[in-house]
Amino acid sequence: MSVALFDLGQRLRAATLGRPVARCSFAPVLPPVDPIAVTLSGAGEGALVRVTDGVRLTSASGSTALSALAELGLGLAPEPRPLVIPNRGTLGRLLELARATDRDAPTAAVAAVVGWWEQRAAHPGSGAVLDVTTACAARWVLGVPPADERQLAVWLGWLEVADRGPGGLLELADRVAAGPTLPGLEPCAEQDGASWAYFVARATDASKPWDWRARDNRREAALGLATRCDAAELYESLCLGDPLVATREAFGGAVVSGVVTAVPGQGLLEVTLDRLACRLREDAAVEGYPGHPRDVPTTGQPWLRGRVAATRVTPDERLVLSLKDVLVRSGPPRRGQRVTLRPRAVDPHQQRSRRQELHRRYAARRSWLSGGAPRAPRRRDVPLDVVIAAAES
Amino acid sequence: MSRPTDQPPPEPSGPAELPRAVAEYAEQLLLGTGLAATDALRLARGDMDAPPELGGLAEALRAGWSAGEDRR
């Protein structure tokens, strides 16, 4: 509720000013390099695809609609090209066109690229597909009800973009990606590059014909799920490195701030929080920095690391967070010092190592994922934390 | 009634004037608090003090109001 009220404060300000208000300090998306913007209207044989690369505008309809993309040179080139779309639905409809494309059609390569876009769009932080409506809503708050922020026309109006076609999408993409990018997001572009190289090598290997439409085998599906989960976890963690996002999240308890009220021993710390909202569970790994949520450092190692030992509410209704295994750079915190705590930042290198280990284990002969008999499902109790995490996501 | 989506955003002429759609949204969110959208606006701007039981609500509104100032 508090996060919704924080957002309402932003909405009221945007409504009063008559202009968007920043939801984050950094651009939440990678700046698209050599992008292609696509709009799609109509359905079936009447589907009209309009495409621009910022220089030329092409269009095509019906079963040959994807030729509008081919005309702009889209194909299995050495470098991927990002797709800019008004919303996620457009990609779904492009995928329908791609799946219906004949394997020997002149647009078969374009269809494969659409397949790759669809795959990467499921990885938060990826720069392969820029859904401008979602990106704009991540960057700004408007003086309208939240449901209206899901409409492209609302964003075009508030950001004063006159072009209602694919050219307008490119303009919005430039605006939403302008300024410093969210720290840590650049490596996501490397992931896109690696994924593209693998996809192109597979799609063009004459010795082992592969159809991008083919269903993943069990191992690919399991690894794909791990990759998507890692991307979502990493992006969520990176967002907490944005001062405005951290300020907002402090009202929902994902980030907590308070004052050190006790240092009971070495590696121990008690912080009396400003608010009762705290999503940091017992034994959760946390990191912290001196000051308020907005004082988030953008570089370097965390100032404080530790684990949540316990939480308790005092008789005067203050929430006290006890930390254990606390390590602090530049000496222990002093009583009365203001600190902000958040879940420990996700390390993309550790994620990669974990995925490599999964890859190795899934490839092992004994793994049912690599060809053994599927396991019989078993029912068991689900830990409360898992239920809460599922409810929150 | 919501604003036509292809028009530029409205320019309210005074602090008490909010576009109707956002005022209605605010009142839905504030249901049960006894506050109207204009009260929320005054609380957010710091023009009105909240009763103690609504202190948290006012704090969240003010923080949202002042966050992202002059950043676009």
Interface residues (C-beta under 8 A of the other chain):
Chain A: S2 V3 A4 L5 F6 D7 L8 G9 Q10 R11 L12 R13 A15 T16 G18 R19 P20 V21 A22 R23 S25 W140 V141 L142 G143 V144 P145 P146 D148 Q151 A153 V154 L156 G157 W158 E160 R164 L244 T247 R248 F251 R275
Chain B: S2 R3 T5 D6 Q7 P8 P9 P10 E11 P12 P15 L18 P19 A21 V22 E24 Y25 A26 L29 A40 L41 A44 G56 L57 A60 L61 R62 A63 G64 W65 S66 A67 G68 R71 R72
